[in-house]
Amino acid sequence: MNQQPPKRTETATLRPWTDSTADIASILQAFDTDDMAGQAGEPINGVEAARRWVAPWLEREPRSGIALAIDVNGRAVGNVMATAIDRRHETAWVSYWVSPDARGGGLASAATAGLADYCFQELELFRLELAHRVNNPGSGRVAVKAGFVPEGIERAKLRYLDEAGQPVRFDVQTYSRLRADPAPLLTPLRLKT
Ligand SMILES: CC(C)(COP(=O)(O)OP(=O)(O)OC[C@H]1O[C@@H](n2cnc3c(N)ncnc32)[C@H](O)[C@@H]1OP(=O)(O)O)[C@@H](O)C(=O)NCCC(=O)NCCS
């Protein structure tokens, strides 16, 4: 059977993560790629690690953070999250990932715009922040399409190991989106509970 990758934003929504077998399989598939290394606190290389990754996001009442699955026709193909929610300053940190076979269809940018709307309207936040290594321009394109504005470069902020196990430091490009900023041109994904 010729199965098309689920890339289209028209049928995509945001929804809470579950610890169903299908969602755990989606998490494992998404993390099974080189560019996802470093996107979680530990390698997501087995069912137990995937369960640990999803566990904090099963609560319905967001306090310090929220993660939402990007759902296409019932399959979780990506994630958008707002963490480090600071109620005093009304800020949060945004990040995202999309499973390799679902990339290139606008999902990350529409999902990030949808998460931003949720953060501004439902969580009453004012400023959302995100950043990416300068060698990950795709992430920056997602940010700009979702209405985020570049702020600057943080020099040598992150330290990762290269293929030979040697430490390499990376500059980081930072962005923000304020509640008062103009909405992006794209159609944001909506939360379906
Ligand atoms: C970065 C990532 C989230 C993009 O997901 P996606 O669903 O393919 O993104 P979109 O389809 O919404 O793309 C939005 C824009 O980014 C561009 N883009 C996406 N990936 C790109 C890449 N690797 N290089 C250059 N541009 C890229 C797209 O072309 C599109 O721009 P356009 O509309 O002007 O053509 C995905 O590649 C991913 O999960 N990467 C690994 C995790 C990661 O890097 N997360 C960000 C950490 S800061």
Ligand as a Chemical Component Dictionary entry (heavy atoms), coordinates in Angstrom:
data_LIG
# 
_chem_comp.id                   LIG 
_chem_comp.type                 NON-POLYMER 
_chem_comp.pdbx_formal_charge   0 
_chem_comp.three_letter_code    LIG 
# 
loop_
_chem_comp_atom.comp_id 
_chem_comp_atom.atom_id 
_chem_comp_atom.alt_atom_id 
_chem_comp_atom.type_symbol 
_chem_comp_atom.charge 
_chem_comp_atom.model_Cartn_x 
_chem_comp_atom.model_Cartn_y 
_chem_comp_atom.model_Cartn_z 
_chem_comp_atom.pdbx_ordinal 
LIG C1  C1  C 0 12.792 22.085 12.482 1  
LIG C2  C2  C 0 11.542 21.210 12.321 2  
LIG C3  C3  C 0 10.674 21.350 13.571 3  
LIG C4  C4  C 0 10.742 21.720 11.084 4  
LIG O1  O1  O 0 9.502  21.014 11.017 5  
LIG P1  P1  P 0 8.583  21.125 9.705  6  
LIG O2  O2  O 0 7.203  20.662 10.044 7  
LIG O3  O3  O 0 9.262  20.487 8.566  8  
LIG O4  O4  O 0 8.573  22.701 9.480  9  
LIG P2  P2  P 0 7.595  23.505 8.498  10 
LIG O5  O5  O 0 7.105  22.579 7.422  11 
LIG O6  O6  O 0 6.574  24.227 9.331  12 
LIG O7  O7  O 0 8.609  24.526 7.836  13 
LIG C5  C5  C 0 8.525  25.909 8.070  14 
LIG C6  C6  C 0 9.567  26.580 7.220  15 
LIG O8  O8  O 0 10.861 26.127 7.598  16 
LIG C7  C7  C 0 11.578 25.680 6.467  17 
LIG N1  N1  N 0 12.408 24.557 6.890  18 
LIG C8  C8  C 0 12.025 23.466 7.585  19 
LIG N2  N2  N 0 13.084 22.633 7.794  20 
LIG C9  C9  C 0 14.136 23.241 7.184  21 
LIG C10 C10 C 0 15.502 22.892 7.055  22 
LIG N3  N3  N 0 16.006 21.759 7.581  23 
LIG N4  N4  N 0 16.323 23.756 6.401  24 
LIG C11 C11 C 0 15.839 24.918 5.876  25 
LIG N5  N5  N 0 14.547 25.299 5.981  26 
LIG C12 C12 C 0 13.712 24.470 6.611  27 
LIG C13 C13 C 0 10.493 25.248 5.499  28 
LIG O9  O9  O 0 10.956 25.254 4.158  29 
LIG C14 C14 C 0 9.438  26.286 5.743  30 
LIG O10 O10 O 0 9.761  27.502 5.109  31 
LIG P3  P3  P 0 9.005  27.976 3.780  32 
LIG O11 O11 O 0 7.543  27.864 4.065  33 
LIG O12 O12 O 0 9.494  29.360 3.582  34 
LIG O13 O13 O 0 9.422  27.010 2.713  35 
LIG C15 C15 C 0 11.910 19.724 12.076 36 
LIG O14 O14 O 0 12.835 19.646 11.016 37 
LIG C16 C16 C 0 12.473 19.045 13.297 38 
LIG O15 O15 O 0 11.727 18.486 14.109 39 
LIG N6  N6  N 0 13.821 19.061 13.448 40 
LIG C17 C17 C 0 14.468 18.392 14.583 41 
LIG C18 C18 C 0 14.135 19.070 15.916 42 
LIG C19 C19 C 0 14.492 20.525 15.931 43 
LIG O16 O16 O 0 15.480 20.962 15.354 44 
LIG N7  N7  N 0 13.635 21.304 16.636 45 
LIG C20 C20 C 0 13.900 22.705 16.868 46 
LIG C21 C21 C 0 14.858 22.810 18.012 47 
LIG S1  S1  S 0 15.295 24.489 18.340 48 
# 
loop_
_chem_comp_bond.comp_id 
_chem_comp_bond.atom_id_1 
_chem_comp_bond.atom_id_2 
_chem_comp_bond.value_order 
_chem_comp_bond.pdbx_ordinal 
LIG C1  C2  SING 1  
LIG C2  C3  SING 2  
LIG C2  C4  SING 3  
LIG C2  C15 SING 4  
LIG C4  O1  SING 5  
LIG O1  P1  SING 6  
LIG P1  O2  DOUB 7  
LIG P1  O3  SING 8  
LIG P1  O4  SING 9  
LIG O4  P2  SING 10 
LIG P2  O5  DOUB 11 
LIG P2  O6  SING 12 
LIG P2  O7  SING 13 
LIG O7  C5  SING 14 
LIG C5  C6  SING 15 
LIG C6  O8  SING 16 
LIG C6  C14 SING 17 
LIG O8  C7  SING 18 
LIG C7  N1  SING 19 
LIG C7  C13 SING 20 
LIG N1  C8  SING 21 
LIG N1  C12 SING 22 
LIG C8  N2  DOUB 23 
LIG N2  C9  SING 24 
LIG C9  C10 SING 25 
LIG C9  C12 DOUB 26 
LIG C10 N3  SING 27 
LIG C10 N4  DOUB 28 
LIG N4  C11 SING 29 
LIG C11 N5  DOUB 30 
LIG N5  C12 SING 31 
LIG C13 O9  SING 32 
LIG C13 C14 SING 33 
LIG C14 O10 SING 34 
LIG O10 P3  SING 35 
LIG P3  O11 DOUB 36 
LIG P3  O12 SING 37 
LIG P3  O13 SING 38 
LIG C15 O14 SING 39 
LIG C15 C16 SING 40 
LIG C16 O15 DOUB 41 
LIG C16 N6  SING 42 
LIG N6  C17 SING 43 
LIG C17 C18 SING 44 
LIG C18 C19 SING 45 
LIG C19 O16 DOUB 46 
LIG C19 N7  SING 47 
LIG N7  C20 SING 48 
LIG C20 C21 SING 49 
LIG C21 S1  SING 50 
# 
